[in-house]
Amino acid sequence: MASKLKIFSGIQPTGMLHIGNYLGAIKQWLILQETSDCIFCVVDYHAITVKYEPEEMQQRIFNAALDYLAAGLDPKKSIIFVQSHVPEHSELAWLLNTVTPVGELRRMTQWKDKISYEPKFEISINDSDFRHLKNTWKVINENILNGSNDISNITNRISRATKTAEKLLDLVEGMLEFDAKLNTIKAGLLNYPILMAADILLYKTHIVPVGEDQQQHVELTRTIARKFNSQFGETFIVPKAQLSQAQRIMSLADPTKKMSKSLGPKHYLALTDTPGTIREKISRAVTDVGSEGGEMSPGVKNLFVLLKEFGAPAEIKKFESAYADKTIRYSELKEALADAIVKKLNPFQNKRADLAKEPKKVWKILNDGAKKARPIAQKTLAEVKKKMGL
Ligand code: TYM
């Protein structure tokens, strides 16, 4: 009999999950747990690669577990645990550090986004400005040396030179800020995808159900697995990413960007948002950006993606024809979408509120999950260490 496919995935405990996390990842997990050997992890080690408050972390982990369970992950069908409860993750990550080229890490889009810096100031100084600045100083010096009292011609010069100097000061300030940013970024942020590779490879995973933004990290995991296998002998399964239909949900307020908690509350819909908040955020969703050449604008496209996920087939059809006929009214589309989301999230929110009253039960599920995950992780790690001569 063919053995079941092994699935691994995880979400960072950010305090609350948004509908991007649900549609990109969790929705796939719910389907997969019915047929495969699934392991789902709250990846707290990943969440400490950026600034955070240690005293909030346990609550954030608990909230993520509530979201997992309320969404329908079933501890009888899947292993659900917290990454830091299984120390083999960080040990394997270290070992994989020794086979991963730094160049591969630097190529990661998420790393590039995190270190990128949007200059506040334009470089609008040109060579003639510089020459003018230098010459102005020369003229001032000469006038002082000559004891000249004719300052009328100097005043104008100084005015232009001062503007150039101010721009220069702005540039220096920008550069210092960038330097400070570079110096505060931690090695963990660069090495983060290696820990993700360790998470996946530790369980000899076949399929990694994730949103599109994590696809590149799974590609890197494949590269690391192949490198290890060719250097030390066949050990790891080379896993594949699996994307959902709604693999990239965009921000409501800026639909050119991926929905993410870090953009701010108006950009995302949290699974725990109240009906009032959901209606408010959707009613303000941007619908008119970038509609060029007759193409659907990114904001409208995003609303249709959401309607396809949450709405009833007849409703989806109705709005699609209205769009095609150009009779669509976005206020109606938004209202229908908000209704559908509120309806869908209602049972989730009730279940979550009930579970929140039983913290002991939730922590027990996580502890039991770690007890099941650990022997699998230990077995792989022992094999890896042996192959590496350790
Ligand atoms: P994280 O915590 O940022 O996101 C969790 C999952 O949600 C998906 N996602 C989205 N999908 C569609 N549209 C969006 N706007 C959107 N935003 C987020 C992500 O693709 C992801 O599937 N490094 C990972 C966590 C991780 C992991 C792993 C995942 C650590 N180890 C091992 C899989 C396997 C992360 O930060 O995801």
Boltz pocket constraint, residues with backbone or C-beta under 6 A from the ligand:
constraints:
  - pocket:
      binder: B
      contacts: [[A, 8], [A, 9], [A, 10], [A, 11], [A, 12], [A, 13], [A, 19], [A, 20], [A, 21], [A, 22], [A, 23], [A, 24], [A, 25], [A, 43], [A, 46], [A, 195], [A, 196], [A, 199], [A, 200], [A, 208], [A, 209], [A, 210], [A, 211], [A, 212], [A, 213], [A, 214], [A, 217], [A, 246], [A, 247], [A, 248], [A, 249], [A, 250], [A, 258], [A, 259], [A, 260]]
      max_distance: 6.0
